Structure formats: structure tokens, C-alpha cells
Amino acid sequence: MTLSPTFLDELRARTVLSAVIAPSVKLTRAGREWKACCPFHNEKTPSFTVNDDKGFYHCFGCGAHGDAIRFLTDNRGMPFMDAVKELASKAGLDVPAPDPQARERSERTATLTDVMGEVAKWFADQLQGLGGADARNYLKRRGIEQATVARFGIGLAPDSRNALKRALTHLGEDKLIETGMLIKPEESGKESYDRFRGRLMIPIRDARGRVIAFGGRILGDGEPKYLNSPDTPLFDKGRTLYNIDRASPASRSARRLIVVEGYMDVIALDRAGIAEAVAPNGTAVTEAQLERMWRLDPSPIMCFDGDSAGKKAAIRAALRALPHITPERTLRFVELPAGQDPDDVVKSGGREVIEALLASPEPLDARLWRHELEAEPLATPEAWAGLKQRLIVHAAAIGHADLGRMYRESWLNRFYEHRRPSDTGGRPFAPQGQQQQQRRGTVKNGRFTPPAPPVGGEARAIASSGIDGATARALMLGFANFPEELPVHCEQLAVLPIADRGTARMRDELVNATFSGAALDQEAVHTILGSNGATGGKGPRTMGFSFTRRDSDPERARSDLAAAVEIIAAAEEVGQALGHATERLKRDMTDEALEEQRRLIAAQQGLRERLAQLAGTD
């Protein structure tokens, strides 16, 4: 059943949160709030606060946070609708009646979860029966004891096309097909048959602990090694995390969340006493799965295998996360020893070794820097230029403007620091600012000469469209209003692709004046702009940039001006990279080349949207 936001807001407004929590938690008044020992993890010093005015609770120890509904679902284990009904009853509100279609979907879902519960029990019974001896021996060889088998509900699908169909015929063939337990051939007249045969069956549960799907591992030789349930009304593999029901409370207590590659990795960590682990369901980590991880922990630890596939999976997760990271959420990485998975590490060294690895995770920025640094030999200027371009493109993909700027600065600092004199034929590098200046253009006698345009017709076509006139004039006015920002952004301003010749001439004069060391204040900058045909006192009224208006908050205007320059500079770099990627795609039509082009197009669109948001600031 779907409830409107209006009803839920009214319910929260009429609910006194402390009255909901007080029956199960001893609260003590602390000013305008209440304090208590957290009910979600063991502690002796109170770090759990309840704020009736704001309607939420928060634990500074484990990070538990929510409203009255969340408290009833997480602390008392109540289903969402039961929690809503209890609060509505006390608040004197009537819960809106569900529409017939919503009610039918809800009842259908409840019926299908009942079916899956019976299927899981039947699989578990097969494992413990006479036909499960080989599977039990397999589990024993892997060190998986009976207690672990019971905890995860592991079962066995007999090696038969009709064993489950015959045994559970009372559940209804249509429901077994709908849950993915039976396969119905498309050819008319063909009988349905069991999807899983001769496999160890691992139940996949939702956050409430209900079985919604299965992962089946083959016991002997054959492919695929793992077979997952198809997407069904209960199961969307791109939105589900294996072990979410057990990892959710465990992560609050442990104050961390570990993400591994597969079911057996989760089970291996559990055997070592680490319960706060989840895994994607046989797919690359998706954006929806990242969102679910971040709800549990602001910086999950990605702990993937130490082989080539594990490293690729880690980088795919890192790139998928970039557009969504913020100062409050990121990813961390642990790379296992070469060729080992969590099961190998646990068997060889136990919990002590795996904890030692988890104690020092690698930050997201460092992991991507290391990946790009090791991507190819850096033996030529072209290779170094490629490294720099990839780093800039990654920074441009970050949706949070300030964070993207910081990543860019950090990576470029590492880039210039890493290039030693030996990398350039024994010629030492100049200070960083001069390096960038030399790579992006030259300054002679206080006059700036821009760098050559990108090579290649496609690259030039994509990268050289230039900034539109209104945006370029807005930047000029921004630096006229805040000339103290010119030395900071002069190098980037110098190479921005301004299409309008008159505005480009104004920019060149500002850049040359800055490089010459002349003292620049508002009067001096307005004089330069005026001598080039600009009216310094009148801004482009069609643009809404804060830095074009005298009545804007100065700090905000400076920040927006810096962001605009960074976004436009990044867009130029991304445009050039897109041009090169398009040319490569014409020569080599591969999935990797196509994915690179798509990623760059998405980054370019993201930058345009961010600039539009700045331009629309009121």
C-alpha cells in the first residue's frame, strides 16, 4: 500500500516521539532533548538523543537515525504498515484505504512470500535428507558447520527436472512460475520444469527477513557456477543486497558495512564473526545498491577478491559511485592478497588477518589514482597526457561541485608530484603553476598565448564549440566585481574556449594584466573591460549568476564564480576526451570503447546541468 507524503507528514506532526520511545528506553531530559543509552547497540555512556521538536532520534555512537515509524520498524521489528496503523490510532487519524489495485498487489506479494518460505523450507529439508549427503560433505570440506547452514537457511535442489514441482504442487504451478522456481517454456504444449537442479541453494532475503529469491551454486562441474533467481514481483536483483536483513543491525553495532563479491564471501566472514557484510547478487554494484549501502553506513568498505576480476569490480563500483558521493558519503576499499577471496583469507589466518586488512581501507580518491597510475606504462608524453585527462574526467563526473573541485586539485597535485626529472629526460619540472601554464599555454613578456587546439577533426568539433556569449560575459563581470579572484583562477580563465571574439579579447586583457603583476581592483578591471567595448556597470541580465549582481552575498558569489570556472574548464577537458573517445570508437567498436563514450557523455551532461543550476541561482 502506498501512503501519501501529506498523510505521513501529518502523522509525524501529531506524534510525540519521546512518548513512542519511552516505553522501551529509559529517557532522561537534557535541555530541549532527551538522552538515553542507545537501544540499537551496547553502550554505557548515553549517546542516543530524542528531539520532539524535530521529530527524530539520533545515536552519535552507532549512527542509528529515524522518526517514530522507523523506531517501531527497527526496534520492535514491526512491519511498516503495522507501525503506521499503531501511530495513527494513537494520533486519532484514519489510515487512508488502499485503492483496489494497490490492495491486490499487496495481497499478491504476501502470497508469493509465503510460497517462497515453503520452498526455502523444502530445500533445507532436502539438504538434511538421504539425498543430501554429497552436499553436506561439500559444506564440511569448505568449513561450513551446521550452525552456519541453519543461520543462512542453506538447502539443496535435487538433480531432477520435476522434484520441486511434484513435491510442492499444492502451492500452485502458476505461483511457482511467477516466483521463478519453475521455468515455463514458450513453446505451447511443453511442460514447466524446475529451474534449480543439483545445486546448493542459498536463500536471498529482503530487509524484513522474508525469502524473495535464491542463489544456487553447482556442486559438481558445469556452468554457470552460480545461478540466480530471475527478476520477479518479489526480487529485483539490481536493488537487492544479499544478507541485508542480518547486516543491517550488525552494521549499526560494528559501525561499518563490508561489501564482498558473493554469497560464499558473506558466509566466510560470518564464520569469522563478522556479520556486517553484504553482497550484490551476481551483478556489478548498481546505483540502487549503493543507496541501500549508504543508508547503513556513510563509507562502506568494498572488500573484493585479489584477482583481476575483483580489481575490475572494485573500479566499476568506484566509477559508479562518483556522481553520487558527497561530504557525507563515499566508499573505501580493501584489496585482498593476489588470487585470494575472503574464504581463503579466513581459512589461512582467521579473523585476526581479515581484521588487519579491514583496519586500513584505501580511500576512494587514492584507489582511483592508483588504478589510473597502473593502467598503462607511462613511458611517453602521450601516456602522461592520457593519465591526466582520465583523472580530470573522473573529477568532472562528481555531482557535488566542491568535492569535484577538491578531487581535481588533489589528483593534479599527485600527477605533477609523481613526474620526476627522470620521467622527462632529466629535465626538472617547474613549480606546479608554471607546469600547468606550460602545458596549457605560454607567457612571454607578460602576454599569454593559448595552447594549440586538440588534434583530430572529431576532437576539434566536439571540444571547440566554446562558451556561449552570455556565460562568457557573465564571467567577465564576475571578475570585474571580484578582481581579487583573478590570480587564483587566471590559468584556468586563460584557456577557457570563449567563442565570441570580443569577449575573448576582454579575457585576454584581464589575463595579461594578471600575469604582468599589475595591481587589479574593481576600477582597473572595469577600465580594461570598458576599453574593449564592455560596459562594466551593466551585467548580462539574462543570466542569474550570483557573481553578476552587486546585491549578492559576497562569499556565495565568490564560491559560485570559482565553481563556474571549474565546471567550464572541466567541460572543456571532458569534451576533448569525448572527441578522442569518439574517434577511437570509429576505429574499434568494442564494449569498453562504447562504455567510455557513454560515461563521457553523461559527465558532459552533468556539467551542463550544474552550470545551469548556478545560472539559475536567485
Phi, psi and omega per residue, in radians:
M1 nan 2.383 3.126
T2 -1.808 2.193 3.119
L3 -1.843 2.503 -3.100
S4 -1.250 2.588 3.059
P5 -1.004 -0.583 -3.136
T6 -1.088 -0.794 3.135
F7 -1.119 -0.786 -3.109
L8 -1.131 -0.661 3.086
D9 -1.112 -0.732 3.111
E10 -1.117 -0.686 3.120
L11 -1.106 -0.779 3.127
R12 -1.135 -0.679 -3.119
A13 -1.141 -0.558 -3.117
R14 -1.553 -0.035 -3.081
T15 -1.814 2.248 3.032
V16 -1.555 1.919 -2.988
L17 -1.052 -0.741 -3.106
S18 -1.079 -0.546 3.114
A19 -1.202 -0.508 3.108
V20 -1.315 -0.663 -3.049
I21 -1.471 -0.578 -3.013
A22 -0.963 -0.642 -3.131
P23 -1.066 -0.420 -3.105
S24 -2.029 -0.125 -3.113
V25 -2.378 2.324 3.115
K26 -1.360 1.926 -3.089
L27 -1.733 2.502 3.087
T28 -2.173 2.300 -3.121
R29 -1.135 2.344 3.093
A30 -2.435 1.516 -3.067
G31 1.173 -2.177 3.132
R32 -1.517 -0.038 -3.098
E33 -2.070 3.117 3.003
W34 -2.061 2.589 3.100
K35 -2.185 2.712 3.119
A36 -2.884 2.898 2.937
C37 -1.283 2.367 -2.994
C38 -1.109 2.294 3.089
P39 -1.377 -0.093 -3.092
F40 -1.748 -0.190 3.030
H41 -2.695 2.799 -3.093
N42 -1.350 2.209 3.077
E43 -2.712 2.714 3.133
K44 -1.823 -0.492 3.121
T45 -1.790 2.166 -3.058
P46 -1.040 2.205 3.037
S47 -2.302 0.148 -3.110
F48 -1.734 2.149 -3.103
T49 -2.072 2.585 3.105
V50 -2.209 2.174 -3.120
N51 -2.040 1.858 -3.121
D52 -1.208 -0.591 -3.118
D53 -1.118 -0.757 -3.119
K54 -1.566 -0.277 3.056
G55 1.324 0.488 3.078
F56 -2.445 2.788 3.004
Y57 -1.951 2.729 3.112
H58 -2.670 2.385 3.048
C59 -1.908 2.133 3.132
F60 -1.393 -0.106 3.100
G61 -1.543 -0.917 -3.063
C62 -1.929 -0.139 3.101
G63 1.527 0.049 3.105
A64 -1.011 2.354 -3.033
H65 -2.675 2.452 3.090
G66 2.971 -3.052 3.129
D67 -1.888 -2.904 -3.088
A68 -1.098 -0.707 3.132
I69 -1.112 -0.779 -3.126
R70 -1.095 -0.649 -3.135
F71 -1.121 -0.751 -3.126
L72 -1.174 -0.623 -3.135
T73 -1.328 -0.686 -3.068
D74 -1.487 -0.683 -3.065
N75 -1.514 -0.697 -3.106
R76 -1.767 -0.098 3.104
G77 1.250 0.398 -3.113
M78 -1.380 2.479 2.968
P79 -1.043 2.670 -3.060
F80 -0.940 -0.871 -3.070
M81 -1.161 -0.604 3.098
D82 -1.126 -0.695 3.112
A83 -1.114 -0.759 3.130
V84 -1.086 -0.772 -3.115
K85 -1.121 -0.692 3.135
E86 -1.129 -0.805 -3.139
L87 -1.159 -0.693 -3.136
A88 -1.121 -0.668 3.120
S89 -1.066 -0.772 -3.137
K90 -1.247 -0.486 -3.108
A91 -1.564 -0.064 -3.137
G92 1.300 0.515 3.130
L93 -1.927 2.572 3.041
D94 -1.661 2.232 3.090
V95 -1.243 2.231 -3.140
P96 -0.971 2.423 3.116
A97 -1.234 2.403 3.135
P98 -1.229 2.592 3.054
D99 -1.250 2.757 -3.053
P100 -0.977 -0.669 -3.123
Q101 -1.190 -0.732 3.114
A102 -1.117 -0.713 3.130
R103 -1.111 -0.722 -3.132
E104 -1.114 -0.730 3.115
R105 -1.110 -0.735 -3.138
S106 -1.099 -0.779 -3.137
E107 -1.166 -0.649 3.129
R108 -1.122 -0.749 3.123
T109 -1.092 -0.779 3.131
A110 -1.048 -0.700 3.129
T111 -1.138 -0.747 -3.109
L112 -1.195 -0.616 3.081
T113 -1.180 -0.583 3.032
D114 -1.091 -0.735 3.108
V115 -1.049 -0.814 -3.105
M116 -1.148 -0.573 3.071
G117 -1.092 -0.732 3.125
E118 -1.209 -0.670 3.103
V119 -1.068 -0.778 -3.139
A120 -1.067 -0.710 3.120
K121 -1.135 -0.708 3.139
W122 -1.128 -0.755 3.084
F123 -1.040 -0.761 -3.134
A124 -1.077 -0.685 3.119
D125 -1.134 -0.659 3.141
Q126 -1.134 -0.627 3.124
L127 -1.119 -0.656 -3.091
Q128 -1.506 -0.110 -3.114
G129 -1.496 -3.031 -3.095
L130 -1.069 -0.636 -3.102
G131 -1.361 -0.025 -3.088
G132 -1.728 0.168 -3.058
A133 -1.046 -0.826 -3.116
D134 -1.103 -0.698 3.137
A135 -1.167 -0.675 3.109
R136 -1.141 -0.660 3.092
N137 -1.143 -0.672 3.094
Y138 -1.061 -0.809 3.132
L139 -1.093 -0.697 -3.133
K140 -1.119 -0.728 3.116
R141 -1.080 -0.551 3.124
R142 -1.486 0.016 3.103
G143 1.382 0.334 -3.126
I144 -1.664 1.920 -3.057
E145 -1.462 2.965 -3.077
Q146 -1.058 -0.634 3.140
A147 -1.084 -0.669 3.100
T148 -1.208 -0.703 3.097
V149 -1.001 -0.805 -3.132
A150 -1.183 -0.695 -3.090
R151 -1.102 -0.671 -3.124
F152 -1.695 -0.028 3.096
G153 1.187 0.530 -3.067
I154 -1.157 2.434 -3.131
G155 -2.400 -2.884 -3.090
L156 -2.435 2.323 2.988
A157 -1.711 2.022 -3.137
P158 -1.029 2.680 -3.131
D159 -1.410 1.251 -3.082
S160 -2.609 2.529 -3.126
R161 -1.326 -0.302 -3.005
N162 -2.368 0.195 -3.068
A163 -1.093 -0.872 -3.138
L164 -1.175 -0.730 -3.112
K165 -1.038 -0.731 -3.131
R166 -1.248 -0.729 -3.042
A167 -1.246 -0.554 -3.041
L168 -2.012 0.539 -3.131
T169 -1.068 -0.426 -3.131
H170 -1.198 -0.312 3.123
L171 -1.338 -0.311 -3.140
G172 1.755 2.158 -3.115
E173 -1.054 -0.659 -3.109
D174 -1.092 -0.680 -3.131
K175 -1.267 -0.618 3.098
L176 -1.180 -0.569 3.056
I177 -1.250 -0.745 -3.103
E178 -1.129 -0.574 3.111
T179 -1.475 -0.027 3.111
G180 1.485 0.106 -3.134
M181 -1.343 -0.481 3.058
L182 -2.066 2.614 3.056
I183 -1.858 2.243 3.100
K184 -1.852 1.925 3.130
P185 -1.042 2.591 -3.136
E186 -1.251 -0.502 -3.128
E187 -1.172 2.290 -3.141
S188 -1.115 2.506 3.103
G189 1.555 -0.228 3.140
K190 -1.438 2.459 -3.103
E191 -1.433 2.609 3.028
S192 -1.251 2.768 -3.128
Y193 -2.609 2.872 -3.083
D194 -1.105 2.331 3.085
R195 -1.281 -0.754 -3.061
F196 -1.772 2.200 -3.123
R197 -2.475 2.263 3.100
G198 1.119 0.680 -3.074
R199 -2.311 2.578 2.966
L200 -1.299 2.223 -3.001
M201 -1.837 2.166 -3.111
I202 -2.010 1.945 -3.127
P203 -1.155 2.443 3.017
I204 -1.864 2.179 -3.064
R205 -1.970 2.729 3.031
D206 -1.485 -3.096 -3.070
A207 -1.095 -0.373 3.132
R208 -1.616 0.067 3.080
G209 1.506 0.190 3.141
R210 -1.561 2.380 3.118
V211 -1.212 2.195 -3.122
I212 -2.135 -0.233 -3.109
A213 -2.928 3.140 3.111
F214 -2.433 2.654 2.904
G215 -2.004 2.236 -3.103
G216 -1.977 2.159 3.115
R217 -1.778 2.259 -3.120
I218 -1.200 2.505 -3.082
L219 -1.559 -0.580 3.129
G220 -1.892 -2.572 3.079
D221 -1.448 2.677 3.110
G222 2.456 2.919 3.137
E223 -2.263 2.590 -0.059
P224 -1.351 2.729 3.119
K225 -1.087 -0.747 3.072
Y226 -2.093 2.413 3.075
L227 -2.194 2.164 -3.122
N228 -1.786 2.734 2.975
S229 -1.019 2.591 3.031
P230 -1.301 2.941 3.018
D231 -1.110 2.356 -3.104
T232 -2.395 3.104 3.041
P233 -1.014 -0.386 3.130
L234 -1.651 -0.495 -2.879
F235 -2.200 2.092 2.984
D236 -2.094 1.783 -2.971
K237 -1.081 -0.464 3.129
G238 -1.346 -0.180 -3.135
R239 -1.994 -0.045 -3.028
T240 -1.910 2.508 3.036
L241 -2.040 2.262 3.101
Y242 -1.158 2.364 3.105
N243 1.331 0.303 -3.117
I244 -1.074 -0.557 -3.088
D245 -1.195 -0.637 -3.134
R246 -1.559 -0.587 -3.095
A247 -1.258 -0.490 -3.081
S248 -1.041 -0.975 3.096
P249 -1.204 -0.591 -3.131
A250 -1.141 -0.628 -3.114
S251 -1.184 -0.597 3.100
R252 -1.146 -0.670 3.140
S253 -1.263 -0.741 -3.106
A254 -1.422 -0.285 -3.126
R255 1.064 0.689 3.039
R256 -2.877 2.816 3.046
L257 -2.332 2.294 -3.122
I258 -1.941 2.313 3.137
V259 -1.984 2.116 3.127
V260 -2.047 3.104 -2.994
E261 -1.410 -0.653 -2.989
G262 -2.529 3.108 -3.094
Y263 -1.021 -0.832 -3.079
M264 -1.150 -0.492 3.070
D265 -1.174 -0.728 3.074
V266 -1.054 -0.799 -3.112
I267 -1.141 -0.650 3.120
A268 -1.101 -0.767 3.121
L269 -1.161 -0.636 3.097
D270 -1.078 -0.687 3.095
R271 -1.088 -0.479 3.123
A272 -1.544 0.084 3.123
G273 1.561 0.269 -3.140
I274 -1.953 1.793 -3.019
A275 -1.675 -0.199 -3.010
E276 -1.551 0.860 -3.091
A277 -2.126 2.466 3.069
V278 -2.296 2.928 3.111
A279 -2.563 2.534 2.965
P280 -1.182 2.836 -3.020
N281 -1.693 1.191 3.090
G282 1.285 0.290 3.128
T283 -2.252 2.899 2.964
A284 -1.129 2.648 -3.135
V285 -1.053 2.281 -3.117
T286 -1.771 2.925 3.100
E287 -1.109 -0.672 3.123
A288 -1.122 -0.672 3.103
Q289 -1.200 -0.635 3.066
L290 -1.063 -0.745 3.124
E291 -1.058 -0.707 3.132
R292 -1.170 -0.670 3.090
M293 -1.091 -0.794 -3.078
W294 -1.173 -0.408 3.047
R295 -1.160 -0.502 -3.120
L296 -1.587 -0.590 -3.082
D297 -2.690 2.366 -3.103
P298 -1.260 -0.284 -3.136
S299 -2.504 1.281 3.126
P300 -1.028 2.636 3.118
I301 -1.739 2.033 3.099
M302 -1.507 1.950 -3.052
C303 -2.035 1.489 -3.048
F304 -1.792 2.907 -3.074
D305 -1.051 2.730 -3.103
G306 -1.523 0.298 3.098
D307 -1.706 -3.124 -3.097
S308 -1.068 -0.722 -3.136
A309 -1.118 -0.691 3.124
G310 -1.132 -0.698 3.117
K311 -1.148 -0.714 3.112
K312 -1.118 -0.692 3.134
A313 -1.114 -0.679 3.130
A314 -1.118 -0.751 -3.125
I315 -1.215 -0.653 3.079
R316 -1.065 -0.713 3.108
A317 -1.129 -0.709 3.136
A318 -1.085 -0.804 -3.125
L319 -1.189 -0.629 3.110
R320 -1.138 -0.560 -3.081
A321 -1.390 -0.470 -2.984
L322 -0.881 -0.834 -3.108
P323 -1.125 -0.244 -2.988
H324 -1.977 -0.062 -3.116
I325 -1.282 2.665 3.108
T326 -2.476 3.072 3.043
P327 -1.031 -0.354 -3.097
E328 -1.702 -0.165 -3.121
R329 -2.597 2.386 -3.102
T330 -2.692 -2.908 3.037
L331 -2.270 2.679 2.993
R332 -2.211 2.802 -2.996
F333 -2.346 2.432 2.983
V334 -2.173 2.178 3.121
E335 -1.795 2.075 -3.112
L336 -1.275 2.793 3.103
P337 -0.932 2.619 -3.049
A338 -0.904 2.254 3.065
G339 1.357 0.077 -3.090
Q340 -1.946 2.601 3.001
D341 -1.989 3.047 -3.110
P342 -0.966 -0.610 3.120
D343 -1.091 -0.745 3.115
D344 -1.092 -0.755 -3.112
V345 -1.137 -0.750 3.139
V346 -1.110 -0.741 -3.126
K347 -1.148 -0.660 -3.066
S348 -1.428 -0.569 -3.054
G349 -2.356 -0.084 3.128
G350 1.250 -2.903 -3.054
R351 -1.110 -0.570 -3.082
E352 -1.028 -0.734 -3.106
V353 -1.242 -0.781 -3.123
I354 -1.153 -0.622 3.098
E355 -1.169 -0.621 3.110
A356 -1.103 -0.653 3.103
L357 -1.227 -0.731 -3.100
L358 -1.241 -0.322 -3.077
A359 -1.232 -0.375 -3.084
S360 -2.281 1.169 3.136
P361 -1.221 2.683 -3.126
E362 -1.573 2.251 3.127
P363 -1.103 2.795 -3.109
L364 -1.020 -0.809 -3.096
D365 -1.107 -0.683 -3.137
A366 -1.203 -0.649 -3.126
R367 -1.158 -0.740 3.130
L368 -1.215 -0.663 3.080
W369 -1.044 -0.818 -3.127
R370 -1.101 -0.715 3.131
H371 -1.074 -0.844 -3.099
E372 -1.208 -0.604 3.119
L373 -1.117 -0.606 -3.095
E374 -1.641 0.034 -3.015
A375 -1.148 -0.614 -3.132
E376 -2.747 2.752 3.113
P377 -1.071 2.364 -3.116
L378 -1.730 1.162 -3.029
A379 -1.796 -0.126 -3.088
T380 -2.346 2.775 3.047
P381 -1.014 -0.610 3.134
E382 -1.103 -0.675 3.129
A383 -1.156 -0.719 3.099
W384 -1.132 -0.714 3.114
A385 -1.112 -0.655 3.095
G386 -1.119 -0.722 3.097
L387 -1.044 -0.838 -3.129
K388 -1.070 -0.735 -3.119
Q389 -1.121 -0.717 3.139
R390 -1.114 -0.698 3.126
L391 -1.116 -0.732 -3.138
I392 -1.146 -0.691 3.116
V393 -1.114 -0.734 3.100
H394 -1.057 -0.770 -3.136
A395 -1.111 -0.636 -3.132
A396 -1.180 -0.406 -3.117
A397 -1.311 -0.280 -3.073
I398 -1.282 2.169 -3.058
G399 -1.255 -0.496 -3.126
H400 -1.448 2.004 -2.966
A401 -1.015 -0.887 -3.107
D402 -1.103 -0.714 -3.126
L403 -1.174 -0.694 3.094
G404 -1.069 -0.691 3.115
R405 -1.136 -0.709 3.139
M406 -1.172 -0.714 3.083
Y407 -1.065 -0.764 -3.134
R408 -1.053 -0.829 -3.131
E409 -1.100 -0.759 -3.121
S410 -1.100 -0.802 -3.121
W411 -1.166 -0.702 3.135
L412 -1.194 -0.613 3.044
N413 -1.055 -0.792 3.110
R414 -1.110 -0.685 -3.127
F415 -1.016 -0.893 -3.088
Y416 -1.243 -0.613 3.109
E417 -1.190 -0.544 -3.060
H418 -1.299 -0.479 -3.117
R419 -1.380 1.795 -3.120
R420 -1.493 2.880 3.093
P421 -0.933 -0.633 -3.120
S422 -1.108 -0.395 3.137
D423 -1.333 -0.215 -3.036
T424 -2.213 0.670 3.093
G425 1.203 0.453 3.090
G426 1.535 -0.007 -3.133
R427 -1.531 2.093 3.134
P428 -1.188 2.676 3.101
F429 -1.509 2.639 3.018
A430 -1.337 3.003 3.038
P431 -0.936 2.788 -2.984
Q432 -0.963 -0.805 -3.107
G433 -1.021 -0.717 3.133
Q434 -1.211 -0.616 3.098
Q435 -1.032 -0.882 -3.109
Q436 -1.069 -0.672 -3.125
Q437 -1.093 -0.734 -3.111
Q438 -1.194 -0.644 -3.112
R439 -1.324 -0.421 -3.038
R440 -1.866 -0.177 -3.113
G441 2.860 -3.139 -3.125
T442 -2.238 2.672 3.078
V443 -2.153 2.199 3.123
K444 -2.411 2.161 -3.116
N445 0.959 0.669 3.078
G446 1.351 0.128 3.133
R447 -1.964 2.394 -3.069
F448 -1.736 2.313 3.031
T449 -1.998 2.104 -3.093
P450 -1.185 2.813 3.132
P451 -1.284 2.922 3.114
A452 -1.198 2.637 3.114
P453 -1.203 2.865 -3.139
P454 -1.081 2.596 -3.123
V455 -1.436 2.488 3.080
G456 1.809 2.315 -3.079
G457 -1.056 -0.779 -3.115
E458 -1.133 -0.740 -3.137
A459 -1.104 -0.748 3.134
R460 -1.122 -0.710 -3.094
A461 -1.103 -0.692 -3.092
I462 -1.409 -0.643 -2.975
A463 -1.572 -0.283 -2.941
S464 -1.888 0.332 -3.130
S465 -1.167 -0.501 3.050
G466 1.441 2.852 3.110
I467 -1.331 2.474 3.100
D468 -1.160 2.734 -3.012
G469 -1.033 -0.722 -3.098
A470 -1.109 -0.739 3.139
T471 -1.164 -0.750 -3.140
A472 -1.080 -0.764 3.130
R473 -1.160 -0.587 3.091
A474 -1.099 -0.698 3.099
L475 -1.099 -0.760 3.138
M476 -1.032 -0.782 3.139
L477 -1.158 -0.627 3.105
G478 -1.059 -0.765 3.123
F479 -1.286 -0.434 3.021
A480 -1.196 -0.661 3.123
N481 -1.317 -0.514 -3.098
F482 -2.308 1.173 -3.065
P483 -1.105 -0.370 3.121
E484 -1.145 -0.254 3.111
E485 -1.478 -0.192 -3.083
L486 -1.071 -0.853 -3.133
P487 -1.040 -0.554 -3.098
V488 -1.229 -0.681 -3.010
H489 -1.954 0.202 -3.000
C490 -1.060 -0.766 -3.091
E491 -1.107 -0.728 3.117
Q492 -1.200 -0.731 3.126
L493 -1.047 -0.635 -3.046
A494 -1.068 -0.523 -3.034
V495 -1.961 0.181 3.092
L496 -1.134 2.376 -3.068
P497 -1.387 1.441 -3.126
I498 -1.514 2.072 -3.048
A499 -1.315 -0.692 -3.095
D500 -1.255 2.144 -3.033
R501 -1.121 -0.704 -3.124
G502 -1.115 -0.767 3.120
T503 -1.190 -0.651 3.091
A504 -1.082 -0.640 3.116
R505 -1.144 -0.715 3.077
M506 -1.035 -0.810 3.136
R507 -1.010 -0.772 -3.114
D508 -1.065 -0.690 3.137
E509 -1.152 -0.728 3.094
L510 -1.091 -0.765 -3.132
V511 -1.119 -0.805 -3.127
N512 -1.094 -0.694 3.109
A513 -1.119 -0.662 3.129
T514 -1.188 -0.793 -3.136
F515 -1.151 -0.483 -3.124
S516 -1.311 -0.221 3.137
G517 1.524 0.160 -3.135
A518 -1.156 2.573 3.091
A519 -1.290 2.192 -3.083
L520 -2.053 2.136 2.989
D521 -2.204 -3.084 -3.088
Q522 -1.022 -0.734 -3.110
E523 -1.102 -0.756 -3.112
A524 -1.147 -0.734 -3.123
V525 -1.185 -0.706 3.115
H526 -1.118 -0.581 3.093
T527 -1.124 -0.754 3.122
I528 -1.097 -0.785 -3.132
L529 -1.163 -0.697 -3.140
G530 -1.132 -0.673 3.138
S531 -1.188 -0.278 3.111
N532 -1.842 0.337 3.032
G533 1.587 0.164 3.129
A534 -1.750 2.551 3.060
T535 -1.711 1.736 -3.015
G536 -1.004 -0.509 -3.071
G537 -1.444 -0.199 -3.089
K538 -2.010 2.104 3.140
G539 -1.639 2.923 3.089
P540 -1.233 1.733 -2.996
R541 -1.178 -0.263 3.132
T542 -1.299 -0.267 -3.122
M543 -1.750 2.537 -3.106
G544 -1.859 0.372 -3.131
F545 -1.080 2.401 -3.134
S546 -1.131 -0.548 -3.061
F547 -1.357 -0.048 3.080
T548 -1.626 -0.073 -3.052
R549 -2.035 2.401 -3.101
R550 -1.270 -0.372 -3.064
D551 -1.594 0.096 -3.125
S552 -1.342 2.729 3.011
D553 -1.116 2.177 -3.033
P554 -1.039 -0.710 -3.119
E555 -1.129 -0.769 3.119
R556 -1.121 -0.725 -3.119
A557 -1.103 -0.757 3.121
R558 -1.095 -0.747 3.129
S559 -1.086 -0.756 3.131
D560 -1.158 -0.647 3.116
L561 -1.109 -0.802 3.100
A562 -1.066 -0.739 -3.135
A563 -1.114 -0.728 -3.128
A564 -1.091 -0.765 3.125
V565 -1.101 -0.762 3.141
E566 -1.096 -0.777 -3.102
I567 -1.110 -0.778 -3.114
I568 -1.177 -0.694 3.102
A569 -1.118 -0.745 3.114
A570 -1.122 -0.674 -3.140
A571 -1.089 -0.621 3.097
E572 -1.125 -0.796 3.140
E573 -1.100 -0.757 3.130
V574 -1.131 -0.694 3.110
G575 -1.060 -0.735 3.100
Q576 -1.133 -0.763 3.111
A577 -1.080 -0.673 3.126
L578 -1.150 -0.682 3.098
G579 -1.065 -0.808 3.111
H580 -1.119 -0.719 -3.133
A581 -1.111 -0.657 3.127
T582 -1.156 -0.697 3.095
E583 -1.142 -0.703 3.102
R584 -1.124 -0.672 -3.118
L585 -1.119 -0.606 3.100
K586 -1.146 -0.580 -3.136
R587 -1.460 -0.551 -2.996
D588 -2.457 1.604 -3.077
M589 -1.420 1.425 3.124
T590 -2.011 2.854 3.111
D591 -1.078 -0.690 -3.127
E592 -1.130 -0.736 3.131
A593 -1.146 -0.695 3.127
L594 -1.150 -0.720 3.120
E595 -1.119 -0.678 3.114
E596 -1.104 -0.762 3.131
Q597 -1.091 -0.757 3.138
R598 -1.091 -0.715 -3.135
R599 -1.121 -0.711 -3.135
L600 -1.202 -0.664 3.092
I601 -1.092 -0.726 3.111
A602 -1.120 -0.704 3.121
A603 -1.134 -0.710 3.122
Q604 -1.098 -0.766 3.124
Q605 -1.119 -0.699 3.114
G606 -1.066 -0.700 3.120
L607 -1.153 -0.693 3.111
R608 -1.097 -0.718 3.139
E609 -1.136 -0.692 3.135
R610 -1.151 -0.682 3.105
L611 -1.165 -0.684 3.107
A612 -1.104 -0.653 3.096
Q613 -1.106 -0.726 3.090
L614 -1.118 -0.724 -3.109
A615 -1.187 -0.407 -3.136
G616 -1.624 0.095 -3.130
T617 -1.133 2.277 3.111
D618 -1.702 nan nan
